[in-house]
Amino acid sequence: MKDRETIASELQTIAEDLNDLSMRLLSDAIEAGQTTRPPEEKNVSQARRAVEKAIHHLTSL
């Protein structure tokens, strides 16, 4: 069974991956000439924030 620190570390990696994906989606949208934030990027950012919240909960125990 994994401990809280290990899980928090894995979640941090996931949060970073989600951030990278979000930035790529924004870059792609800009290159495509879009002037609004893509809905998919909003969802990815929301998922990242949820993961960061889970990290906070695990590390504040």
BELWOLIN-V204452 format. One record per backbone hydrogen bond with DSSP energy under -0.5 kcal/mol. NH is the residue of the N-H (numbers start at 1). CO is the residue of the C=O. E is the energy in kcal/mol with one decimal. If there is no record, write none. Layout:
nh->(NH/NH)
co->(CO/CO)
e->(E/E)
This chain:
nh->(7/8/9/10/11/12/13/14/15/16/17/18/19/20/21/22/23/24/25/26/27/28/29/30/31/32/33/34/42/43/44/45/46/47/48/49/50/51/52/53/54/55/56/57/58/59/60/61)
co->(3/4/5/6/7/8/9/10/11/12/13/14/15/16/17/18/19/20/21/22/23/24/25/26/27/28/30/29/38/39/40/41/42/43/44/45/46/47/48/49/50/51/52/53/54/55/56/58)
e->(-2.2/-2.9/-2.2/-2.3/-2.6/-2.1/-1.8/-1.9/-2.7/-2.2/-2.2/-2.7/-2.1/-2.4/-2.4/-2.5/-2.5/-2.2/-2.6/-2.3/-2.6/-2.7/-2.1/-2.4/-2.7/-1.8/-1.5/-2.6/-1.6/-1.9/-2.2/-2.6/-2.1/-2.2/-2.3/-2.4/-1.9/-2.2/-2.6/-2.1/-2.1/-2.3/-2.2/-2.3/-2.3/-2.6/-1.4/-0.7)
